[in-house]
Structure formats: structure tokens, C-alpha cells
Amino acid sequence: RSVGSWKAFNPRKTASIIFALAFIQVLGFSAARLLGSRLGAVLAGFFGGLVSSTATTASLARKSKVSSQQDPEMETLTFLAATLAMLFEGVAILFWGLQEFHYSLFLIFVGPILFTALILFLLSRKSTDRHLKIESSPLDILPILKLSVFIIVILLLSEILQKVFGKSGLLVFTFLVSLFEIHGSIIANIQLHNADTFNVLLLGSLLAISVAASYLSKLFL
């Protein structure tokens, strides 16, 4: 059952998301390792982005800076796929987590998804298909555990900020959180909305801020 002063945190729902992320991570990275090609780069980015698009982007940026065997085309494919996965997961969380369906909320993700998918498609057609070595473990449980703790902390801080600063505090906090991880921010805000903490208009604003902040952080990385 939901807990907290606003009944905003549901342990069962959060545990289900964490389990799904673990399953997707194993499936995605195993497929990417077996393929080891252009498609492997896309899958590595996509499934890595489902777990943490920011962590995937940061890891990719670090490797491209220190590695002696740089492959800009493949690195870009991985980056775009991770970003696309982030947006798709945002839609999935929105569809699965909302108690009432609101078409306007999904429109926030349509433009970025179409634009990112188009660039990914055009770039993949121009890239040559060659072997790609993907160094990753089948399951990295630490990022998943961090995400679960992250969601709980977000919910607690969201309650505190809203009580102290009102809605403006929640807007600022959502922006700052989404610079690092958008998934936890979306989950937390949806659960707060379901608990009648704020209306659908504010939820839409928070989702738009989350997407914008996530893009900014990835460009910076």
C-alpha cells in the first residue's frame, strides 16, 4: 500500500519498476554483446538508457576521451539510442503510473522522440556495419539499487520543498533532479499527482522541465 503523509510512495509499484529495469538490463546488454556491430551499439545505448541514460552518456563521454580507439559514429549511435530510450521509458512510466489518462501529457514526449529517432535512423544508414566490442557486465545491480534509493529520496525532498516553498520549490527541485536522472523524477511526480498533491497542469509543467533538464545535462556531458 501507499505510505507517507501524502500516500505518494508505493513500495510495490517502485519494486516492480526496479525489477523490470534489472530484467531489461540483462536482456539488452546480452543481445548487444552477441551482436557486436552497429545494431549492437544501438542496443547497448538503448537498454543502457532504460536503466540510466545519464550514466550511459557519462560513461560514453569518459571512454571517448581516454580511449585510443575512438569511434565517433558508433559513440553517437549509442548516445542517441540512450536518449531515445529515456524518452520511451518516460512515456511508459506515464502510461503505467497515471490513474487517469491525459493525452496532453504524452504530447510532451512526442516531438523529442520523433526528432531523436529521425537522427538515429539517418545516422545509422550512413554508418558502416563493423565489429564493436562492448565491455559491460550482464547485470550491474548497483545503478538499479541507486535508482530505488533515488526515488525514495526524491519523494521525501519533494514533500519538504512543497511544504516550505510551495509549487515553485517543486519546479526548481524537479529541474535539478532531472539534470542527473529523469526516471526517478517522473515516477515521483506522477505518484504525487496521483495522491492529489497537484493538478495535471502542474504535472505537465514538471514533465516538460524534466525533459529539458535531461537534454541540457547530456549536452554538457
C-alpha positions, 0 to 999 in steps of 0.5 A: 500500500501507499505510505507517507503523509501524502500516500505518494510512495508505493513500495510495490509499484517502485519494486516492480519498476526496479525489477523490470529495469534489472530484467531489461538490463540483462536482456539488452546488454546480452543481445548487444554483446552477441551482436557486436556491430552497429545494431549492437551499439544501438542496443547497448545505448538503448537498454543502457538508457532504460536503466540510466541514460545519464550514466550511459552518456557519462560513461560514453563521454569518459571512454571517448576521451581516454580511449585510443580507439575512438569511434565517433559514429558508433559513440553517437549511435549509442548516445542517441539510442540512450536518449531515445530510450529515456524518452520511451521509458518516460512515456511508459512510466506515464502510461503505467503510473497515471490513474487517469489518462491525459493525452496532453501529457504524452504530447510532451514526449512526442516531438523529442522522440520523433526528432531523436529517432529521425537522427538515429535512423539517418545516422545509422544508414550512413554508418558502416556495419563493423565489429564493436566490442562492448565491455559491460557486465550482464547485470550491474545491480548497483545503478538499479539499487541507486535508482530505488534509493533515488526515488525514495529520496526524491519523494521525501525532498519533494514533500519538504520543498512543497511544504516550505516553498510551495509549487515553485520549490517543486519546479526548481527541485524537479529541474535539478533532479532531472539534470542527473536522472529523469526516471526517478523524477517522473515516477515521483511526480506522477505518484504525487499527482496521483495522491492529489498533491497537484493538478495535471497542469502542474504535472505537465509543467514538471514533465516538460522541465524534466525533459529539458533538464535531461537534454541540457545535462547530456549536452554538457556531458 
